[in-house]
Amino acid sequence: MKDELLFKIGQSVRYLRLKQGISQEELAFKAALNMNSISTLERGVNNVKIKTLYKIAEALNTDICEILNCKF
């Protein structure tokens, strides 16, 4: 069973990534993460660390608050 909050955060990251027209692979490279981390995050499969969200926010040139707002 998916955790609703994790799913929403993942969808928020996905929305912001697609809005910028970049692939999961490109986001992973920019955030110094592996692509599997991005994939599982976007699907809401695993819990996400704050440090990971911070890296993703920086890679997306956005504030971590925008990811956590889950407004898309």
N, C-alpha and C positions, 0 to 999 in steps of 0.2 A: 504494500500500500504506500502510495506517495504521500509525503508530507506536503500539505498545501502551501506553507510558507516557502519551503525550498523550491517547490515547483514555480511559484510566482517569481522568486528571485531569479531562477534559471531562465524563465521566459522574458524577464526584464533584460537580462544580459543578452539574450538572443535578439530581442527587439533592437537594442542599441547597436549590436554588432551588424545586423542586417541593414539598419538605417544608414550605417557608414559604408555598406557594401563590401564588407570584408568576410573572409571565410573563417571557420573555426581554426583552421591551421594557421592562418595569418594572425589571428588574435592570440593563439597560444604562443607563437613566436614572439610577438610584441610584449606579452606579459611574462615571458620566460617560464612558461608552463608547458606541459605536454598536452597534445590534442585530446587525449582521453579525459583529462581534467576538465577541459572546456565542455566536452560532450556530456559527461555525467552531470556537470553543474547545470547545463541548460535543460537537461531532462529531469532535474530535481531528484536524482538518484541518491546522491551522497550529501552529507552535511558539508558545508563550506566554511573554511577558515576565514577570519577577518583579513588576514594577510593576503590570502588569495584574492578576495574581493577587491582589496586595495590595489593589487597588481593589475587586475582586470580593468578597474576604473581608470588607472593611469594609462593603460594601453588604449582605452577607448576615449581618452582625453575628456573624461567626465569626472564628476564628483561621486564618491561612493553613495552619497545620499540619493542620487538619482537612480541608482540601481535598487536601493532598498525601498524607494517609494513605490516601485512596481506599477507605475502609471504608464500604460502604453495602449 
